[in-house]
Amino acid sequence: MISTRVLAREWLLFLGAFAVGFVVVPPLLVGGILGERVPPFYRALVGGANDPLLAWLIVLAPYLLVQLIRSAKWAVSQTRP
């Protein structure tokens, strides 16, 4: 059984990454880092996307990246003797 402490930590991680993906990532991509060279993939979220799946992917990208890094670190730690 998963402890409430672990569940609370994972929930806070998700909420933090969701906030970053929703508030920080779109303005950075459109206005700051890439300027006019914004790919349509990211412009879809800011420009009123008709594709909600694409918008959710952009918003959840920070959380998915964190989980990918955590998974890779776990896999490396399991292969060491």
Secondary structure as the mmCIF struct_conf table of DSSP 4:
data_model
#
loop_
_struct_conf.conf_type_id
_struct_conf.id
_struct_conf.beg_label_comp_id
_struct_conf.beg_label_asym_id
_struct_conf.beg_label_seq_id
_struct_conf.end_label_comp_id
_struct_conf.end_label_asym_id
_struct_conf.end_label_seq_id
HELX_RH_AL_P HELX_RH_AL_P1 THR A 4 ALA A 19
HELX_RH_PI_P HELX_RH_PI_P1 VAL A 20 VAL A 24
HELX_RH_AL_P HELX_RH_AL_P2 VAL A 25 PRO A 27
HELX_RH_PI_P HELX_RH_PI_P2 LEU A 28 ILE A 33
BEND BEND1 LEU A 34 LEU A 34
TURN_TY1_P TURN_TY1_P1 GLY A 35 GLU A 36
HELX_RH_AL_P HELX_RH_AL_P3 PRO A 40 VAL A 46
TURN_TY1_P TURN_TY1_P2 GLY A 47 GLY A 48
BEND BEND2 ASN A 50 ASN A 50
HELX_RH_AL_P HELX_RH_AL_P4 PRO A 52 THR A 79
#
